[in-house]
Amino acid sequence: MSKHHQKVVLVGDGAVGSAYAFAMMQQGLAEELVIVDVIKERTVGDALDLEDAQVFTAPKQIYSGDYSDAKDADLVVITAGAPQKPGETRLDLVNKNLKILSSIVQPIVDSGFDGIFVVAANPVDILTYATWKFSGFPKNKVIGSGTSLDSSRLRVALGNKLELDPRSIEAYILGEHGDTEFAAYDEATVGGVPLKTYAHNKGVTDDELADIEDKVRNKAYEIINRKGATYYGVATSLMRITRAIFRDENAILPVGASLEGEYGLDDIFIGTPAIINASGLAGVVEIPLSDDEKAKMANSAKTLKQVTKDGLAALQG
């Protein structure tokens, strides 16, 4: 990564990809942004539209390109894939999107790319694992958006309930970015006070906290049913991960991280807090879970591993 020039290749210019590109323009991150998509005309149009923002933010070279442009990129962000439709779970997408992903990763690796992959296409934990497998890259150089969006949703909902700035709430969603995810309430804090204690002091019951967790888990479905897709939240979380990498922040963010024994799990990418810096995934922060939460994490991992195994077998078959 050169000191003064950072380059991102965005693969997938749908709702999430274009929102990410817009967030990158607004934040003035990266000096070069290449947009790649099977619909070439759209990428040309988006690049022309987005370049008009640089006078108000920061100069950026932004253009439509192809996989070979990844050869000297620092980051490849993958948002490409079939979108989740109303009534469809993220896991329903697995076979369609594994096929798409396999056609993306190989030409990027063949270009000579030696940077970091950030994956956001769904089901994100499975596609992140597959990106690692397809690329042959070290695990620290493959990161999923994981539960970054879910954790943000949780903090927003708790902030609304407790009348607090959501940024002041330290709480994470762990596990699959999907139906088996769960809120790690037992370890969450507000200003150093256990969240449950703070909530109870404010008259918020455990049932109300459980209701918040359930609404967070299903919020994507609500948004998809109303407007067809979710994109602003996840695109901004991708921008945040990008910023942590480019600014070598050592930031702790909830992402889809490779586990090597943490939570008693391995050979999986799953949502957990992790340290993100210029090397990519610098380490996993293992939350000391209660027995009930350990069981939820194990259940989430079991679901992901089975679907991953079946999906990769179907792809090879």
Secondary structure, DSSP 8 states (H G I E B T S, - for coil): --SS--EEEEE--SHHHHHHHHHHHHHT--SEEEEE-SSHHHHHHHHHHHHTTTTTS---EEEE--GGGGGG-SEEEE--S----TT--TGGGHHHHHHHHHHHHHHHHHTT--SEEEE-SSSHHHHHHHHHHHH---GGGEEE-TTHHHHHHHHHHHHHHHTS-GGGEE--EEB-SSTT-EE-GGG-EETTEEHHHHHHHTT--HHHHHHHHHHHHHHHHHHHHHHS---HHHHHHHHHHHHHHHTT--EEEEEEEEEESGGG-EEEEEEEEEEEETTEEEEE------HHHHHHHHHHHHHHHHHHHHHHHHHH-
